[in-house]
Structure formats: structure tokens, C-alpha cells
């Protein structure tokens, strides 16, 4: 999957950093590569955390990260009002907001969607997302409509994982329990609006987020969510690289991930598949056309004066 200049760079990294380099600087990736070369997976022994070949050994692990470890969150919270205002402004425009139903490939956790496109993450209600970045793909049309949000992601979040989106959950929804793909990244939430009677479980911890109060949690732990409020809950989600990974390790892992995704996308474009064999790229792209209006987006009259009081 790694070719050309990327292959040469990866070989040099392994020779310089892994085989004879600074032990501390690349200790985590060294352990991970040794496991992969021997066909093994890190047995972390942590309850409710995903067991994946992509997990990097030795990274600190906790469902919810303490505030003292994430002092930069105050800069994220300072952007809350402008990001919320930008989101509400997009909602008021004549064109569609850009949200789409959250879907995963058929082999993922969840239940098959009634329209046959992938798997839904909810067993009731609606879970819609508006992608800005996803697996190193930039959704340029969406990014152009959210310049202040993009600036905040680039300036206030450390080493973002090229995965950022708005997540919207309608009243009465339940997100089924599931786990993220690995421990390489942490998930940052900036709650924007609609958090009354919303709960998030991460591992064995139950959280009740508040609008404007950002926090960091480990997406590799089993998690689920319930929303019993009367307004659509919306959060800005930005994934960041795990802080225990050195910059050199992040550069190496990012290169491998980018090559894998490009190869997967190229193979997907070359092959003819049955509907049940659709890839993640196929599903995300096709899901963009599923919502034909924004009537699902419930806001209160105080936030939008054009909306009748509930």
C-alpha cells in the first residue's frame, strides 16, 4: 500500500528511528511494529476498550481525560459562540445545511438501514452529521460555509487527526453502543446546543455535557448516547492524535494511514460491488443525497426567533 516517495520515507524512518534511533522518541511505534510483524495484537486487558490491530501499545488510557491534562480546552471554549452563530446562520439559508445521515458499512456494529445504505448507529430517532474532514478527506463545499469553524479547528485544537464534523441528534434518539477503531486518537467535544436531558456513556462513566463546556474522551472505549430533550442536540467533534505519541510517530502513522486510505479508495473505484459490499467511501458519498430538507432540525424560539415557541 505504501509506494514511491512515501515508501522511501517510511523505510528511512524505520531505519533511523526504529532500528537505531532514539528509544524514547519512537518507543510506542516500535512496539506496535513488532506486534504487527509477528501477526499479534496488543492485549491491553482494559475492560470496554476495543481490541484492534491498530491499537498502539503503552499509550495512557482513560475514558474521560481530566481537565488538567487538557488546559488548551479553554481556547476551544472561547470559540463556542462564533461557531454556534455560524451554524445557525447556515441553517437560515435557503439551501440545505449539508447534514447527512450517519452511516457505516454493513459489517459494522448497528442495524441495517431501511433504505439499504449501510448501517445506522441509532435504534430510534435520527443521527445526522455534517463532515468537514473525514479520514484525510476535506469536504470543501462544507468547509467553505464554515470559515470560522475551520479556523478554530486549525488554531485551537492540537494535532487534529483530519477528522472533524458536526453531529446532530434529534429528540428521543438513542445511539447504540459501539467502539472507535483504535486508541491512536482522542475525541474532543465542543457541545453547541440542545444538551438538556442528553447523556453520554463512555466505558463505565455517564456524562451530562453542558453547552460551551468542552471535554476530551477516549473514543476507543465502548460508548452510547441518549437524548430525551426537546431540541436537536448538536456538537462539534474534532479528533486529535494521542498526546503520548511523539511528533515523529504521528508523522509516520499519518503517512501509513493516508496511503492505506488512498489505496482503499482506488480499489473501490476500480471494482464493481453488490450493495451489501459498499465501502465506507461509497456509503458516505451516497448518504449526502438522503436528506432533502432540514425539517428534522429542531431549535427553540430563543435561539431562532423565526421558530414558533415549543
Protein Blocks (a to p, Z undefined) as FASTA:
>chain_A
ZZcjllmmmmmmmmmmmmmmcfklmmmmmmmmmmmmnopacdehpghiacdfkbcghiac
dfbacfklmmmlmmmmmmmmmmmmmmmmmmmpmbdfhiacddddfklgcdddfklpajaf
bfgdjdddddfbgghiacfklmmmmmmlmmmmmmmpghiehiacdddddehiacdddddf
bfkbccddddfbhpeoiacdehjaccdddehiacdddfkbccddddfbfbdcdddddddd
dfkbcfklmmmmmmmmmmmmmmmmmmmmmpccdfklpcfklmmmmmmmmpgbfklpccdf
klmmkbccZZ
